[in-house]
């Protein structure tokens, strides 16, 4: 089994910063891609940033995704946060198990609230 655990969410004022972290653990051959998505109340889940897919327009210039392959971790540095960034942020990883099969995994989500 593969687990993704996010951390780093919280309450921040507009204009502030947060850094989200996601750690992948378990039994697998490799991780092909990692990304961050978010879901605001009443809205569909959307891509924020991906290692291979790049950034959503709403994230460009403010958010930075990075990956530590040795630690199987992905980070999302979020600067100049806005109230509309409020959402549950989910880590996503495309993982190749030892069987050679590619699986898509999600973390449990971490809440980010931007409010004064």
C-alpha positions in Angstrom: 0.0 0.0 0.0 1.0 3.6 -0.6 0.2 6.5 1.7 0.4 10.2 1.1 0.4 12.5 4.1 0.0 16.2 3.8 1.0 18.8 6.4 1.4 22.6 6.6 -2.1 23.9 6.2 -3.6 26.4 8.5 -5.1 29.9 8.9 -3.2 32.8 7.3 -4.0 36.4 6.6 -4.3 37.7 3.1 -0.8 38.4 1.7 0.7 35.8 3.9 2.6 32.6 3.0 2.3 28.9 3.8 4.3 25.9 2.8 2.6 22.6 2.3 4.4 19.3 2.5 3.4 15.8 1.3 5.3 12.6 2.1 4.8 9.4 0.2 5.5 6.1 1.9 4.9 2.4 1.3 6.0 -0.2 -1.2 6.5 1.0 -4.7 9.0 1.0 -7.6 9.0 4.7 -8.3 6.9 7.9 -8.3 6.3 9.2 -11.8 4.6 12.4 -11.0 3.4 14.5 -8.0 1.0 17.4 -7.9 -1.2 19.5 -5.7 -4.9 20.0 -6.2 -7.5 21.9 -4.2 -11.2 21.9 -3.6 -13.1 24.8 -2.3 -16.6 24.5 -0.8 -19.2 23.9 -3.5 -16.6 23.7 -6.2 -14.9 20.9 -8.1 -11.4 19.8 -7.3 -8.8 21.5 -9.5 -5.2 21.2 -10.3 -3.0 23.9 -8.6 0.5 22.8 -9.6 2.2 19.7 -10.9 5.8 18.7 -11.3 5.1 17.8 -15.0 1.9 19.6 -15.6 2.9 23.1 -14.4 0.7 25.7 -12.8 -2.9 26.8 -12.9 -3.2 30.4 -14.0 -4.4 31.2 -10.5 -1.1 29.9 -9.0 1.4 31.3 -11.5 3.8 33.8 -10.0 2.7 33.1 -6.4 3.0 29.3 -5.8 6.1 27.1 -6.3 6.0 23.4 -6.4 9.2 21.4 -5.7 10.1 17.8 -5.2 12.6 15.9 -3.1 13.1 12.6 -4.9 15.3 11.1 -2.2 12.7 11.7 0.4 9.7 11.0 -1.8 8.3 14.4 -0.9 6.6 17.2 -2.7 6.2 20.8 -1.4 4.0 23.7 -2.3 5.3 27.1 -1.3 2.3 29.6 -1.4 3.0 33.3 -1.3 0.7 36.3 -1.6 -2.2 34.2 -0.5 -5.7 35.5 -1.2 -9.1 34.6 0.3 -10.0 32.8 -2.9 -7.1 30.4 -2.2 -9.1 29.0 0.7 -9.7 25.3 0.1 -8.7 21.8 1.1 -5.4 21.0 -0.6 -4.7 17.5 -1.7 -1.5 15.8 -2.6 -1.6 13.5 -5.7 1.0 11.0 -6.8 1.2 8.7 -9.8 3.0 5.7 -8.4 4.4 2.6 -10.2 4.1 -0.4 -7.9 6.5 -3.4 -8.1 4.0 -5.1 -10.3 4.7 -2.5 -12.9 1.2 -1.1 -12.7 0.6 2.7 -12.4 -1.7 3.8 -9.6 -3.1 7.2 -8.8 -3.0 8.1 -5.1 -4.5 10.9 -3.0 -3.7 12.3 0.4 -6.3 13.0 3.0 -6.1 16.8 2.4 -5.0 19.7 4.5 -7.2 22.8 5.1 -5.9 26.2 4.0 -7.9 29.2 5.1 -7.0 32.7 4.1 -8.8 35.3 6.1 -8.3 38.4 8.1 
